[in-house]
Amino acid sequence: MLTAAIFYWVANFVNATINIRNVCVFIAPIFSANASIASYLLTTEVTKRSAAGLLAAAFTAVVPSYISRSVGGSYDNEGVAIFALIFCFYLWVKSVHTGSMMWACFCALSYYYMVAAWGGYVFIINIIPIYTVIIILSGRYSPRLYVAYSVFYTLGSLMAMTVPFVGFNVINQAECAASHGVFALIQVYAFYKYLDSLKLEAELLSRAVTTLAFVIVVGVAGFLISMQLMGKLQWSGRSLTLLDPTYASKYIPIIASVSEHQPTTWTSFFFDLHILVPLAPVGLFFMFANINGMADKSSDGRIFVILYGTLAWYFAGVMVRLMLTLAPIACILAAIGLSTILTRFSAIIKASSASASTIATTTTSSKDKSTPAPSAHLSPSLSIVVVAGAALMLLMFSFHATYVSSMAYSSPSIVIDAGRTPDGKKE
């Protein structure tokens, strides 16, 4: 509501007279376009290829799962929240790559907007600490990660407390406990790495610091566990259902009775995502294949995309409502997979065409001598078939997204009367 009001105030301030109802009707499509831009930025930041980013933006713009909440007249929290989710993840990856406090502050501001917009902010405040722990355990820790997480956690948590319906839930909710523990962990680990960089020869000091770090980490973890056992930190029913899919049916039947909380069927996956279902694992494969050594900063972003994709697929399988959080990363992974395939097979076709042109223009002194064709793992004919098949898949996805959007998701909360032909058919 605040976002729509700001749009209304700004438009009237610049003498663009517009009705508040029209603002509410078009707010979701506007932020759908913003989500496409955010998908482009995140994909480009991770892959360093604008072609994959453009394909991800195109997928995000028409994917039926997101259109269900961003069609004209759909005035719901998720319409703006998905943009905030993707943009927050882009700013997080950017801050990890650069180690800049400025980008970390922007990430915290985007997280603050997400907290004010939708309860799905819990997903952000859990996936970022999990990612931080993975980076530390894999030996890829860097000062860039320390700056990014410290600034994000501090500013994000303080600003989240100013949202009225959240308040001190940032501290009292068990869903946010992981962020507190990881903050303590990264402080201890950064201090340990600092002392290690000094190359102190005193073995006793090294053991003392290691013991102190272990005691602090175990103490914080024990404190959080004890607070939960005493009931000070409480898990919500939805969160426990995500961790244990049978929890709601056993203890909270009212949650299990809601249709949006049911497990997702395969038909729902293909209905809402279509070709993104088989293409997303291809993108995951290329993300794993391109994880380089510690010297490559962009590998940190690839690890985050892998983690986001893995968790989103699991949560979407447990609860059909979370298909909405899966749609952006499914578009990104599918774009990475399809873009890589098209790039590689197009290169084979281009190389073959250049070789044929060279052979045609080259004259030989004798007929028994010929220029050998360049070696290739795959034939140009097969490459043409693959590229044509990819184009056909994109065409099928376009038709499917248009059909699903017009037939299933064109009943927004703010009803827009559809035009009719003289014989009664929808225009």
C-alpha positions as CSV (number, residue, x, y, z in Angstrom):
1,M,0.0,0.0,0.0
2,L,2.8,2.4,0.8
3,T,4.4,1.7,-2.6
4,A,1.2,2.5,-4.4
5,A,0.7,5.6,-2.4
6,I,4.3,6.8,-3.2
7,F,3.6,6.2,-6.9
8,Y,0.4,8.2,-6.6
9,W,2.0,11.1,-4.7
10,V,4.9,11.3,-7.1
11,A,2.8,11.2,-10.2
12,N,0.5,14.0,-9.0
13,F,3.5,16.0,-7.8
14,V,4.8,16.2,-11.3
15,N,1.3,17.0,-12.6
16,A,0.6,13.6,-14.0
17,T,-2.9,13.2,-12.8
18,I,-3.8,9.6,-12.2
19,N,-6.5,7.8,-10.2
20,I,-5.4,5.8,-7.2
21,R,-7.3,2.8,-8.6
22,N,-5.2,2.9,-11.8
23,V,-2.1,3.0,-9.7
24,C,-3.2,-0.2,-7.8
25,V,-4.1,-1.9,-11.1
26,F,-0.7,-1.3,-12.7
27,I,1.6,-1.5,-9.7
28,A,2.1,-5.3,-10.1
29,P,3.0,-5.2,-13.8
30,I,5.4,-2.3,-13.1
31,F,7.3,-4.4,-10.5
32,S,7.1,-7.4,-12.8
33,A,9.2,-5.4,-15.3
34,N,11.5,-4.4,-12.4
35,A,11.9,-8.1,-11.5
36,S,13.0,-8.9,-15.0
37,I,15.6,-6.2,-14.8
38,A,16.8,-7.6,-11.4
39,S,17.0,-11.1,-13.0
40,Y,19.2,-9.7,-15.7
41,L,21.5,-8.0,-13.2
42,L,21.8,-11.1,-11.0
43,T,22.4,-13.5,-14.0
44,T,24.9,-11.1,-15.6
45,E,26.8,-10.6,-12.3
46,V,27.1,-14.4,-11.8
47,T,27.9,-15.5,-15.3
48,K,29.6,-12.3,-16.6
49,R,27.6,-12.8,-19.9
50,S,24.8,-10.4,-20.9
51,A,23.3,-13.0,-23.2
52,A,22.3,-15.3,-20.3
53,G,21.0,-12.2,-18.4
54,L,18.8,-11.2,-21.3
55,L,17.4,-14.7,-21.6
56,A,16.7,-14.8,-17.8
57,A,14.9,-11.5,-18.0
58,A,12.8,-12.8,-20.9
59,F,11.9,-15.9,-18.9
60,T,11.0,-13.9,-15.8
61,A,8.8,-11.6,-17.8
62,V,6.5,-14.3,-19.1
63,V,6.8,-17.2,-16.6
64,P,3.3,-18.2,-15.6
65,S,4.1,-18.8,-11.9
66,Y,5.1,-15.1,-11.4
67,I,2.4,-13.8,-13.7
68,S,-0.2,-15.3,-11.3
69,R,0.8,-12.5,-8.9
70,S,1.8,-9.8,-11.2
71,V,-1.0,-9.6,-13.8
72,G,-2.7,-6.2,-14.2
73,G,-5.1,-5.7,-11.3
74,S,-3.4,-8.1,-9.0
75,Y,-2.9,-6.0,-5.9
76,D,-1.1,-8.3,-3.5
77,N,2.1,-8.3,-1.5
78,E,3.9,-10.8,-3.7
79,G,3.7,-8.5,-6.7
80,V,6.4,-6.2,-5.2
81,A,8.0,-8.8,-2.9
82,I,9.5,-11.0,-5.6
83,F,11.3,-8.0,-7.1
84,A,12.7,-7.1,-3.7
85,L,13.8,-10.8,-3.3
86,I,15.7,-10.9,-6.6
87,F,17.2,-7.5,-6.2
88,C,18.3,-8.2,-2.6
89,F,20.1,-11.3,-3.9
90,Y,21.7,-9.4,-6.7
91,L,23.0,-6.7,-4.3
92,W,24.2,-9.5,-1.9
93,V,26.2,-11.2,-4.7
94,K,27.5,-7.8,-5.8
95,S,28.7,-7.0,-2.2
96,V,30.4,-10.3,-1.8
97,H,32.2,-9.9,-5.2
98,T,33.4,-6.3,-4.4
99,G,33.6,-6.3,-0.6
100,S,32.1,-2.8,-0.7
101,M,30.2,-1.4,2.3
102,M,28.1,0.7,-0.1
103,W,26.7,-2.4,-1.9
104,A,26.2,-4.1,1.5
105,C,24.2,-1.1,2.7
106,F,22.0,-1.2,-0.5
107,C,21.5,-5.0,0.1
108,A,20.3,-4.2,3.7
109,L,17.9,-1.5,2.4
110,S,16.5,-4.0,-0.2
111,Y,16.1,-6.5,2.6
112,Y,14.3,-3.9,4.7
113,Y,11.8,-3.3,1.8
114,M,11.3,-7.1,1.6
115,V,10.6,-7.3,5.3
116,A,8.0,-4.5,5.0
117,A,6.4,-6.2,1.9
118,W,6.1,-9.9,2.7
119,G,6.8,-12.5,5.3
120,G,9.0,-14.3,2.8
121,Y,11.9,-12.2,4.2
122,V,12.6,-15.3,6.4
123,F,13.9,-17.0,3.3
124,I,16.5,-14.3,2.8
125,I,17.6,-14.1,6.4
126,N,18.3,-17.9,6.4
127,I,19.8,-18.5,2.9
128,I,22.4,-15.7,3.4
129,P,23.8,-17.1,6.7
130,I,23.7,-20.7,5.3
131,Y,25.7,-19.4,2.3
132,T,28.2,-17.7,4.6
133,V,28.8,-20.9,6.6
134,I,29.3,-22.9,3.3
135,I,31.9,-20.3,2.1
136,I,33.8,-20.5,5.4
137,L,33.7,-24.3,5.6
138,S,34.9,-24.6,2.0
139,G,38.0,-22.5,2.7
140,R,36.9,-19.6,0.5
141,Y,36.6,-17.0,3.3
142,S,37.8,-13.5,2.4
143,P,37.5,-10.1,3.9
144,R,35.0,-9.3,1.2
145,L,32.6,-11.8,2.8
146,Y,33.2,-10.4,6.3
147,V,32.4,-6.8,5.2
148,A,29.3,-7.9,3.2
149,Y,27.7,-10.1,6.0
150,S,28.6,-7.8,8.9
151,V,27.1,-4.7,7.3
152,F,24.1,-6.6,6.0
153,Y,23.3,-8.3,9.3
154,T,23.7,-5.2,11.4
155,L,21.7,-2.8,9.3
156,G,19.2,-5.3,8.1
157,S,18.3,-6.5,11.6
158,L,18.0,-3.0,13.0
159,M,15.9,-1.8,10.2
160,A,13.7,-4.9,10.3
161,M,12.8,-4.1,13.9
162,T,11.2,-0.8,12.8
163,V,8.5,-2.6,10.8
164,P,5.5,-2.7,13.1
165,F,4.3,-6.2,12.5
166,V,7.8,-7.6,12.8
167,G,9.4,-5.7,15.7
168,F,11.4,-7.9,18.0
169,N,10.4,-11.1,16.2
170,V,13.8,-10.6,14.5
171,I,15.2,-11.7,17.9
172,N,12.4,-13.8,19.3
173,Q,11.7,-16.0,16.2
174,A,13.7,-19.1,15.8
175,E,13.7,-18.6,12.0
176,C,16.1,-15.7,12.5
177,A,18.4,-17.4,15.1
178,A,20.8,-18.7,12.4
179,S,21.7,-15.2,11.4
180,H,22.7,-14.3,14.9
181,G,24.9,-17.4,15.3
182,V,26.6,-16.9,12.0
183,F,27.3,-13.3,12.9
184,A,29.1,-14.4,16.0
185,L,30.9,-17.1,14.0
186,I,32.2,-14.8,11.3
187,Q,33.5,-12.3,14.0
188,V,35.4,-15.1,15.7
189,Y,36.7,-16.5,12.4
190,A,37.8,-13.1,11.2
191,F,39.7,-12.5,14.4
192,Y,41.4,-15.9,14.1
193,K,42.4,-15.2,10.5
194,Y,43.8,-11.9,11.5
195,L,46.0,-13.4,14.2
196,D,47.0,-16.1,11.8
197,S,48.1,-13.5,9.3
198,L,50.5,-12.1,11.9
199,K,52.3,-15.4,11.8
200,L,52.9,-15.5,15.5
201,E,55.4,-18.1,16.5
202,A,54.0,-18.7,20.0
203,E,52.3,-22.1,19.7
204,L,50.7,-21.5,23.1
205,L,49.0,-18.3,21.9
206,S,47.7,-20.1,18.8
207,R,46.2,-22.9,20.9
208,A,44.6,-20.3,23.3
209,V,43.0,-18.4,20.5
210,T,41.7,-21.6,18.9
211,T,40.3,-22.8,22.2
212,L,38.7,-19.4,22.8
213,A,37.1,-19.4,19.4
214,F,35.7,-22.8,19.9
215,V,34.3,-21.9,23.3
216,I,32.6,-18.8,21.9
217,V,31.0,-20.6,19.0
218,V,29.8,-23.5,21.1
219,G,28.6,-21.0,23.8
220,V,26.5,-19.1,21.3
221,A,25.1,-22.3,19.7
222,G,24.2,-23.6,23.2
223,F,22.6,-20.3,24.1
224,L,20.4,-20.4,21.1
225,I,19.4,-24.0,21.6
226,S,18.6,-23.4,25.3
227,M,16.5,-20.4,24.4
228,Q,14.5,-22.6,22.0
229,L,14.1,-25.3,24.6
230,M,12.8,-22.8,27.1
231,G,10.3,-21.4,24.6
232,K,11.9,-18.0,24.2
233,L,12.6,-18.8,20.5
234,Q,9.6,-20.2,18.8
235,W,9.2,-21.8,15.4
236,S,6.1,-21.0,13.4
237,G,3.9,-23.8,12.1
238,R,4.7,-23.0,8.5
239,S,8.5,-23.1,9.1
240,L,8.2,-26.5,10.9
241,T,6.1,-27.8,8.0
242,L,8.9,-26.8,5.6
243,L,11.5,-28.7,7.7
244,D,9.2,-31.6,8.3
245,P,6.5,-32.0,5.6
246,T,4.4,-34.2,7.9
247,Y,4.4,-31.8,10.9
248,A,1.3,-29.8,10.0
249,S,-0.8,-32.9,9.2
250,K,0.1,-34.3,12.6
251,Y,-0.1,-31.3,14.9
252,I,-1.7,-28.3,13.1
253,P,-4.4,-29.6,10.8
254,I,-5.7,-26.2,9.9
255,I,-2.4,-25.4,8.2
256,A,-2.4,-28.6,6.3
257,S,-6.0,-28.0,5.2
258,V,-5.1,-24.8,3.2
259,S,-4.7,-25.6,-0.5
260,E,-1.6,-23.4,-0.8
261,H,0.2,-25.5,1.8
262,Q,-0.2,-28.8,0.0
263,P,2.8,-30.5,-1.6
264,T,3.4,-29.5,-5.3
265,T,2.4,-32.0,-7.9
266,W,4.4,-32.6,-11.1
267,T,1.6,-31.2,-13.2
268,S,1.8,-27.9,-11.2
269,F,5.6,-27.8,-11.9
270,F,5.1,-28.1,-15.7
271,F,2.0,-25.9,-15.7
272,D,3.8,-23.0,-14.0
273,L,7.3,-23.5,-15.4
274,H,7.0,-25.6,-18.5
275,I,10.5,-25.9,-20.2
276,L,12.2,-24.4,-17.2
277,V,11.8,-27.7,-15.4
278,P,14.2,-29.7,-17.6
279,L,16.5,-26.7,-18.4
280,A,17.1,-25.6,-14.8
281,P,19.2,-28.8,-13.9
282,V,21.3,-28.0,-17.0
283,G,22.0,-24.6,-15.6
284,L,22.9,-26.2,-12.3
285,F,25.3,-28.5,-14.1
286,F,27.1,-25.6,-15.8
287,M,27.3,-23.7,-12.5
288,F,29.0,-26.6,-10.9
289,A,31.3,-27.1,-13.9
290,N,32.4,-23.4,-13.8
291,I,33.3,-23.3,-10.1
292,N,37.0,-22.4,-10.3
293,G,39.6,-21.9,-7.6
294,M,39.7,-19.3,-4.9
295,A,41.3,-16.7,-7.2
296,D,38.0,-16.3,-9.1
297,K,35.7,-14.0,-7.2
298,S,32.7,-14.8,-9.5
299,S,32.8,-18.4,-8.2
300,D,31.3,-17.1,-4.9
301,G,28.3,-15.9,-6.8
302,R,27.9,-19.2,-8.6
303,I,27.9,-21.0,-5.3
304,F,25.1,-18.7,-4.1
305,V,23.0,-19.4,-7.2
306,I,23.5,-23.2,-6.7
307,L,22.4,-22.9,-3.0
308,Y,19.4,-20.7,-3.9
309,G,18.3,-23.1,-6.6
310,T,18.7,-26.2,-4.4
311,L,16.7,-24.8,-1.5
312,A,14.0,-23.2,-3.6
313,W,13.3,-26.5,-5.4
314,Y,13.0,-28.3,-2.1
315,F,10.7,-25.8,-0.5
316,A,8.6,-25.5,-3.7
317,G,8.1,-29.3,-3.6
318,V,6.9,-29.2,0.0
319,M,4.5,-26.3,-0.3
320,V,2.8,-25.3,-3.6
321,R,2.7,-21.6,-2.5
322,L,6.5,-21.4,-2.6
323,M,6.4,-22.0,-6.4
324,L,6.5,-18.2,-6.4
325,T,10.0,-18.1,-4.9
326,L,11.2,-20.9,-7.2
327,A,10.1,-19.1,-10.4
328,P,13.0,-16.5,-10.4
329,I,15.8,-18.9,-9.8
330,A,14.2,-21.4,-12.3
331,C,14.3,-18.7,-14.9
332,I,17.9,-17.8,-14.1
333,L,19.2,-21.4,-14.1
334,A,17.2,-22.3,-17.3
335,A,18.6,-19.2,-19.0
336,I,22.2,-20.1,-18.0
337,G,21.7,-23.6,-19.3
338,L,20.1,-22.7,-22.6
339,S,22.4,-19.8,-23.2
340,T,25.5,-21.9,-22.7
341,I,24.1,-24.6,-25.0
342,L,23.2,-22.1,-27.7
343,T,26.6,-20.4,-27.4
344,R,28.6,-23.6,-27.8
345,F,26.6,-25.1,-30.6
346,S,26.4,-21.8,-32.5
347,A,30.2,-21.6,-32.2
348,I,30.4,-25.0,-33.9
349,I,28.1,-23.8,-36.7
350,K,30.1,-20.6,-37.1
351,A,33.4,-22.4,-37.2
352,S,32.1,-24.8,-39.8
353,S,30.8,-22.0,-41.9
354,A,34.1,-20.2,-41.7
355,S,36.0,-23.3,-42.6
356,A,33.8,-24.0,-45.6
357,S,34.3,-20.5,-46.8
358,T,38.1,-20.8,-46.5
359,I,38.1,-24.1,-48.4
360,A,36.0,-22.6,-51.2
361,T,38.3,-19.6,-51.7
362,T,41.6,-21.5,-51.4
363,T,43.2,-22.8,-54.5
364,T,45.6,-25.7,-54.5
365,S,48.4,-26.3,-56.9
366,S,47.5,-30.0,-57.4
367,K,44.2,-31.9,-57.3
368,D,45.5,-34.6,-55.0
369,K,46.1,-32.1,-52.2
370,S,43.1,-30.8,-50.1
371,T,42.7,-28.7,-47.0
372,P,41.5,-30.8,-44.1
373,A,38.4,-29.7,-42.3
374,P,38.7,-28.4,-38.8
375,S,38.2,-31.1,-36.2
376,A,35.1,-30.8,-34.0
377,H,33.5,-33.0,-31.4
378,L,30.1,-32.5,-32.9
379,S,29.0,-32.3,-36.4
380,P,27.5,-29.0,-37.7
381,S,24.4,-30.8,-38.8
382,L,23.7,-31.9,-35.2
383,S,24.5,-28.4,-34.0
384,I,21.9,-27.0,-36.4
385,V,19.3,-29.5,-35.1
386,V,20.1,-28.5,-31.5
387,V,19.8,-24.8,-32.2
388,A,16.5,-25.3,-34.1
389,G,15.2,-27.5,-31.3
390,A,16.0,-24.8,-28.7
391,A,14.2,-22.2,-30.8
392,L,11.2,-24.5,-31.0
393,M,11.2,-24.9,-27.2
394,L,11.3,-21.1,-26.7
395,L,8.4,-20.8,-29.1
396,M,6.4,-23.5,-27.3
397,F,7.1,-21.7,-24.0
398,S,5.9,-18.4,-25.3
399,F,2.6,-20.0,-26.5
400,H,2.2,-21.9,-23.2
401,A,2.9,-18.8,-21.0
402,T,0.4,-16.8,-23.1
403,Y,-2.3,-19.5,-22.8
404,V,-1.9,-20.1,-19.1
405,S,-1.8,-16.3,-18.3
406,S,-5.0,-15.7,-20.3
407,M,-7.0,-18.7,-19.1
408,A,-5.8,-19.4,-15.5
409,Y,-4.4,-16.2,-14.1
410,S,-6.5,-13.4,-15.6
411,S,-8.8,-13.1,-12.5
412,P,-7.1,-10.4,-10.5
413,S,-8.2,-9.0,-7.2
414,I,-9.1,-5.6,-8.9
415,V,-11.3,-6.9,-11.7
416,I,-10.6,-5.5,-15.2
417,D,-13.5,-6.2,-17.6
418,A,-12.2,-8.1,-20.6
419,G,-13.4,-7.1,-24.0
420,R,-15.8,-9.4,-25.9
421,T,-16.4,-10.0,-29.5
422,P,-20.0,-9.9,-30.9
423,D,-20.3,-13.7,-30.5
424,G,-19.3,-13.6,-26.9
425,K,-15.7,-14.7,-27.1
426,K,-13.0,-13.1,-25.1
427,E,-10.8,-10.7,-27.1
